[in-house]
Amino acid sequence: MMRRRGPCPWVGMLLVIVGGLIILSMILPKDFWWFILGGAMIGAGLYLMRR
């Protein structure tokens, strides 16, 4: 059986991720977020180079 999805599954996924980041930002220290930003930039750069 195929699972039925809404009209914009990417919007829902984005909202879940942003909500999780907002909750984590209240808990984790600021130094952690610089580490995550650096990792995200490296990951985005690798993705763009492979594309």
Phi and psi in degrees as a GROMACS rama.xvg file:
@    title "Ramachandran Plot"
@    xaxis  label "Phi"
@    yaxis  label "Psi"
@TYPE xy
-85.8125  137.244  MET-2
-82.156  134.092  ARG-3
-84.4106  132.281  ARG-4
-114.355  159.592  ARG-5
-74.0171  -178.897  GLY-6
-68.8583  -26.9502  PRO-7
-135.058  79.0708  CYS-8
-65.1873  -27.799  PRO-9
-69.7425  -33.6423  TRP-10
-67.0294  -43.2942  VAL-11
-62.0336  -42.9613  GLY-12
-63.2844  -41.6845  MET-13
-62.7848  -41.953  LEU-14
-65.2248  -39.0951  LEU-15
-64.2115  -43.3381  VAL-16
-65.6261  -44.5696  ILE-17
-64.372  -41.0837  VAL-18
-61.6039  -41.765  GLY-19
-64.132  -39.544  GLY-20
-65.9518  -36.9405  LEU-21
-65.5873  -43.1753  ILE-22
-64.9261  -42.9855  ILE-23
-66.1596  -32.1193  LEU-24
-66.685  -23.1008  SER-25
-77.5335  -22.017  MET-26
-100.139  -44.7123  ILE-27
-87.9124  151.914  LEU-28
-71.8876  165.071  PRO-29
-67.0189  -33.1909  LYS-30
-61.0173  -34.5883  ASP-31
-61.6688  -39.0874  PHE-32
-69.398  -30.3993  TRP-33
-66.3218  -38.7583  TRP-34
-63.2239  -44.6591  PHE-35
-64.6421  -41.0075  ILE-36
-61.9132  -43.7681  LEU-37
-61.8251  -43.3827  GLY-38
-64.0636  -38.7826  GLY-39
-66.8235  -38.4997  ALA-40
-67.4199  -39.9314  MET-41
-64.0451  -44.5557  ILE-42
-62.0859  -41.8973  GLY-43
-65.9288  -39.2159  ALA-44
-63.9038  -43.0653  GLY-45
-64.5938  -39.9089  LEU-46
-62.5975  -43.958  TYR-47
-68.9741  -33.4767  LEU-48
-71.1461  -33.5983  MET-49
-78.1922  -21.66  ARG-50
